[in-house]
Amino acid sequence: MDFSQHLLSILIWLPIVGGAALIAIGDDNDAMSPRAGLMRIVALLVAVATFLFSVGLYIGFDNATSGMQFIEKQPWVGSLNVFYSLGVDGISAPLILLTTFITPLVVIAGWNTITNRPAQYFAAFLILEGLMVGVFSALDALLFYVFWEAMLIPMFLIIGVWGGKRRVYATLKFFLYTFLGSVLMLVAFIYLYGQTGSFDLFGFMAAPLTLTAQKLIFIAFLLAFAVKVPMWPVHTWLPDAHVEAPTGGSVILAAIMLKMGGYGFVRLSLPIVPDGSEYFANMMIALSLIAVVYIGFVALMQKDMKKLIAYSSIAHMGFVTLGFFILWSVSGNAGAGLGMTGGMVQMISHGLISGAMFLCVGVLYDRMHSREIADYGGVANTMPVFAAFMVLFAMANAGLPGTSGFVGEFMVIIASFKANFWYAFLAATTLILGAAYTLWMVKRVVYGEVANDNVAELTDLNAREFIVLAILAGSVLLVGLWPAPLVDMMNATIDQLIQQVGQSKL
């Protein structure tokens, strides 16, 4: 069997089948029993195997090609001309690698901390991983929609079953926001199917559309993707979901699921309705800058560590949409490419940093069962190794040069400057606000005198926690110091996308 011909199917179905197997075998009532231990080992082996297969995606990827690679296409619903069609390019491949990289770390992070139905917990993450890879690799709109909606179910269960005290409220809010936003996307797909006779995404991109049709389709896509990013003002579900989700749920939500919105804009909105995207570009830039500035001030007011990091995520994702929609405000492909590449790098970087930040909060929560900043102080005195990691991730979150947080933000700010001085000025305020709210949290949690007896009794990282944070720290530094492999992977696809978007359908 030639694995390269079916690599994407393996990356989708291996974790889904592994998760289904864990559910079928069932849980042991005793979370510390040998059977429960075996479930954890199986979950980790499946997650690691999926990551190792995804490395083949990177090794076999041709950076010089702008088109789709690793293509698979089989008839699915013949009467509707629907295909099981998969492929990746320089935009989707890095996001798949991020997904398969983060999932094993989430399994390791929840190793001993999840005592209620551990097999079902890990199964939910494995199934979610496969569905997320499906979103990033689907080339048929109906297949894309099935994966897009299906991935809500495992996350709904992760928050609803293993979440905090207000988990039912948070998970219903998460589900309703994301599901209702996506319904109009299906309506847009059905309209485009009527125009082209198939659900092929490339057929959608080639379809001639009037400006009115493009505007309406863009709005339909916007409601689906803006909720996922999430953009202001449809962001209010995210802080609740993060606060109530277990640590692993917060990591996947921030590191990967938020990227679905940004991916949707570059995979669907920009190439399918270029004139509609241009028409609404100034509005998108305004909403992005509001997220960067206003949400930055909101983050400053937070007293809960998870809420602070959640609002920080909204502000940082504002850079992503700014980089994408500044396309029409800059002269020349170089500036447009800089903004687009910066937005993509920011997505990968934010996935690593936000995931690491939520894991750091999880380490503290496992020990003290509190996320309130006021309950901490002087953690560095009792947990020096943990403190070093947390400070590194906080600096990366603030955009320190040498970390991945700097690369994408710097590219977007430079592209913004080419477009409009005030865009760049407002975008650059995140360098001040990001440092302010992140370092404010670190100062009160990590430094100073030991705040109370609970902090005095804290123990430093165990081997499992150290491994997870060390891997993420190495990744944040690697992308920050040597972003070339990541950028080279994207360049050809982004250049081709800019040319495609520049061709009006009118």
N, C-alpha and C positions, 0 to 999 in steps of 0.2 A: 504493500500500500504506500503510495506517495503522499506523505503527510502534508506537503506544501499545497497540494491541490484541494485539501479539505481542512486546512489549518484554521480558518475562521469558524467553521462548523465545530471543530474540536474545542476551540476556545469558548464557544457558546454553550455547547451541550455537555461537555465534561463536568463543569461545576453544577449544571442543572441536574444531571443524572446523579452526581455525587450527593447533592442535597436531597434529592428524592429518596436515595438509598438510606440516608440517615433517618429520614422521616419514617420510612417503611420498617426499619429495624426497631425504631422506637426508643424512648428514654427509659432509663432506670430511675426509680424514685430516689435512690441514693446517688447524689451528684458526685460523691467521692469513690464510687464503686469501680471495679475494673472495667465493667461494661461502659460506664460513662467516660472513663479514661480512653477506652478504645475509640469511642465516638469522636473524641477530640483529636486523636491521632489521625483518624480517617479524614476528618475535615481539613486538618493541616496538610496532609499528603495530597489531597485533591487540589487545594489552593496553591500549593507549591508546584505541583505538576502543571497546572494551568499557566502559572507564571513562566515556567521553563519552556512550555510550548510557545508562549508569546515572545520569548527571546528569539525564536526562529523567525518571527515576524520582523524583528529588527534586523537580524542577520541577512535575511533574504530580500529586504526592502531596497529598491533601486531609487536612490535620491534624485537621479537625473530625470526620472519619469514623472510627469504631472498627472497622468491618468490613474485609473484604478488598478490595483494589483491584488493578487491572491483571489481572483474573481471566481465565484461559484454561482451557477444559475441552473435551477431545476423548476419545471412547472409545479405550481402549488394549487391554484384554483383555476383550472383551464377555462371554464365558462366565462370567467371575468378577466381573463388575460392577466392573472396575478402570478408572480414568480417568487420562489425562494431564491432571492438574488442578493449576494454578498460581495463586498469588495472594500478595500481600504486605500487611502491616499495619504499624503503628508499631513493632512488635518486630522484624520480619524486614527491613524496608527499610533501617534503619541498618547492619545487619550485611552486607547485600549491597553497600552503598556502601563499607563498610570493605574488603570483599574485592576489589572492582574498583579501589579506590584503592591498596592495598598491592601488588597484582600487578605493575603497571608498574615500581614502585620496585625490586622484586626482580629484574626483567629487567635494569634499568639497573645494579643493584649487581653482577650476575654477568657483566657485559658482557665484560670482559677476563680475569676471574679463572678462568672455566671454559674449559679448553683441551681437555678430554676429551669428545668427542661433544657439542658445544655445542647443536646443533639439537635433539637428543633431550632434553637438559637443559631447554631453554626450552619444548619441546613438553609435557614432563611438567607444568610449572607452568601452562601454559595450559589443559590438560585438567583439571587439579586445580581451577583457578579455576571453570570451567564446572560441575563436579560440586558444588563447595561452594555456588555460587549455587543449584543445584538443590535442595540440602538446605534452604536457607533459604526457598525459594519453593514447595516441594511441598505440596499439600493432600490428596493421596491417600497413605495409609500405605504401600502397596506401592511407589509411586514414591519416597517419602521413603526407604524402606529400600534401594532400588536405588542411589540417589545416595549414601546414607550409607556403604554397603559399598564402592561403586566408588571413592570418593575415597581409600580406603586404598591402592589399587594404585599410583597415581602417587607418593604419599609413600613407599611401600615401596621403589620404584625410586630415588627421589631420594636416600634415605639409603643404600640398598644399593649403588648404583653410584657415587655421587659423595661418599660419606661418608668418615670417617676410618678408622683402622686396625681398629677393632672394629665396623665398620659392619654386618657380617653378624649379629653377636650383637644389636646395638641394633635393627636393622630387624626381626628375627624376634621380639624381645621386644615391640616396638611393635605388630606385626601381630597376634600371639597375644592380647595383652591386649585390644586394641580389637575384634578380630573375635569372640573368645569372649564378651565382654561384650554384643555386639550380637545374638548368636543368641537369647538369651532375649527380647529386644525383638521379634523376629520371632514367637516363640511367643505373646507377648501380643497382637500384631496379628492372628494367626490366631484366637485366642480371641474377640477383639472382632469380627472378621469373622463368626464363627459367631453372635454376638448380634445383629448389625445387618444382615447380608447384603451389606455393601459395605466397602470400605476407606476410605471418606470420613472425614476427620478430624472433621468437624462431626457426622457420624453417631455417631462414637465418643463425642464430648463429650455428646451427647444421650442416649446409651444408659443405661438404669437398671442399676446394678450393686450387688451386695451388698457389705458391708464386707469380707468375706473375699476376694472377687474383686478388689476395689480394692487391698487390701494386697498380694496376689500380683502384680497388674499393676504396682503401684508398685515393688516389688522388682525385677521384670524390667526396668523402665525405668531404675531406679537403677543397676543393674549396667552398663548400656550408657552412661549419661550420666556416672556418677561416674568411670569410667575416662577418659572424654574430657576432663573438666574440668581436671586430674584431682584427685579428692578423696583425702584421706588415708583409708585406707591403701593405695589402689590407684594410687598416684602414682609407683611406683618405675621405671616404664618411661620417664618423661619426661626425667629428667636424662641417662640413657644416650642416648636418641634425640637430644636437643639437642647433646650433646657430639660425637657422631659425624656428625650431619647437616652438610651444607655450609651456609654462611651463609644462603642463600636458603631452604633447608629449615627452618632454625631460625626464621626470620622468619615464614614461613607457618604453621608449627606453633604458635608462640606467639601470633601476631596473630589468626589466624582459626580454626584447627582446634580449639583449646581452647574456643572460644566455642560449638562445636557442643553440648557438654554442657549449658552454661547455657541455650542456646536450647531444647534438648530438654525441660528441666524446665518452662519456661514455655509451650512449644507443646503438649506432650503430657501430662506428669505432672500439673501443677496443674489444667488444665481437664477432663481425661478422668477422673481419679480424685481428686476434691477431698477426699473423706473419708479415703482412703488417704494422701494427702499430709499432711492434718492429723494423722493418727495417727502418722506418722513425723517430724513437723516438729521435735520436740525433739531427736531423734536427728540430724537434718540440721543443726540449729543447733550441736550439740555437735561434729560432725565438721568443720563450717566453722570453728569457733573453734579447734579443734586445729590445723587447717591454718594459720590466721593466726598462732598463737603458737608452736607446736612447730616448724613448718617455717621460721618466721622465725629461730629459734635454729640450726636445721640450716644455713640459708644463711650464718650468721655463721662457720661452720667451714670453708667451702669455699675451696680454693686455686686452683681453675680458674674463670676468669671466666664461662664459659658455664654451668657447673654452678651458680654463685651466682645468675645471672639465671634459670636454670630453676627453682630452688627459690623464688626471689622470685615467679615466676609462680604457683606453687602457692599461696603465701601470699595473693597478691592476688586470685586466683580464689576463695579462701575467702570474701572479701567478697561476691562475686556470689551464691553459694548462701545466705549468711547473709541478704542483703537479700531474697531470694525467699521463704525459709521462715520469716522472722520475722512473716510475714503474720498468723498466728493469735495472736501474742503481743501485738499492739498493739491498742489500742481505737480504732475509727474508721477510715474509709477513708483519711484524710489520712496517717496514720502508715504504713499498709500501702502506700499509693502511693509514699511517700517511700522506703521500703526497696526496693520493686520498681524504681522509677526509678533509684535509686542503683546497684542491681545492674546494670541495663542500661547506664548511663553508664560504670560501672566496666569493663564488657566492652569498650566502644568505646575508652575511654582506655587500658586495658591493651594492646589491640591496637596502638595507636600507639606507646606507650612501650616495650613489650617488643621490638617490631619494631626500633625505633631503637637500643635497647641492643645487640641481637644484631648489627645492622649495624656499630655502633661496634667491637665485638669483632672482627668480620670485617675491618674496615679494619686493625686492628693485626695480625691473624693473617696477612693477605696480605703484610705487610712483614716480620714476624719469625718466622712459622710456630710461634708459641707462644701458648697461652691461659693459661699459668701466671702468676698475679699476681706471684710472686717474680721473674720474668724482666724485669719492667718497673720503672719509677720515673723521675720527671722528664720524662715525655712532653711536658708543657706547654712545656718549654724548646725542643724541636725541632718540635713540632706544635701551635702555639698555637691555630690555628683549630679543629682537631679537638678539642683539650682543652676549648674553650668549648662545643662541641656536647655532648661527653660529660658535662660537669658539668651542663648544662641537663637532659639526659635523666635523669641520676642524681637531681637534685633533684625532677624530676617523679615518678620512681619512689618517692621518699621521701614524696610527697604534699605538696609545697610549694604553698601558696596561689598562685593565678595560673596554675598548670599544670593540665592535665586530670586528673592523678593525685589532686588534692585533691577535685574535685567529687563523684565517685561515692563515695569513702571517707567524706567528710563527711556525705553524705546517709544512708548506711547506718549510720554511728555515731549520728546523731541519731535515726533510726528505732529503733535498738537501745536507745537510752536511754529511749525511750517504752515499750519492752517490758520491759526489766529492766536495772537499773544495772550488774550484773555482765557482761551481754552487751556493753554499751557499753564497760565498763572493759577487758575482754579484747580486744575488737575494736580499741580505741584503742592497744593496745600495739604495733600495727603501725607507728604513727607514730614510735615509738622504735626498734623493731627494724628497720624498713625504712630509716630514716636510718642506723642503726648499720652494717648490712651493706653498704649502697650506698656510703656515704661512706668506710667502711673500704677498699673496693675502689678508689674514686677517689683517696683519699689516697696509696695505695701505687703506683698505676699512673700517675697524672697528675702529682702534685706531688713535691716534694723535689728532691734533686740528681739529675743524670743517672746512672742506675744502672750502665750499662756502655757499651761501644763500639757495640753493636748499637742501643741507644736513641739514642746520639749521632748515628748515621747515618740515622735515620728522616727521611722527607720528609713534608711536610704534605699535606693533602687535595688530590687533583686535582679538576678541574672536575666530573667525573661523580660522585664521592663527595660533593662539596660540595652539588650539586643535590639528591641523595637526602636527605641529612641536613637540609638547609635546609627542604625541603618538609615533612618530619616535624616539625621544630622549630616551624614555623609552625602546623601542625595541632595540636600539643600545647598551644601558647599560645592558639590560637583557641578550642579547646574549654574551656580553663581560664578564659579571660577572658569568653567569651560562649557559655555552654552552651545558651542559650535555643532556638536552632533545633533542636538535637538533642532536648532535653527536650520541646519543643512537638510534635515528630513522634511521640513515644511516648505522650503523656498520655492521649489518648482511648482508645487500645487498652488501656493499663494499667488505666484506670478500669473499662473493660468487663470485663477479665479478673478484677479483684478482685471485682466483683459476681457473676461466673460462678462463681468458686471458692467464694464465700460461700454458694452454694445447694447444700445437701446432696442427694445422690442417694438417701439412705436413706429 
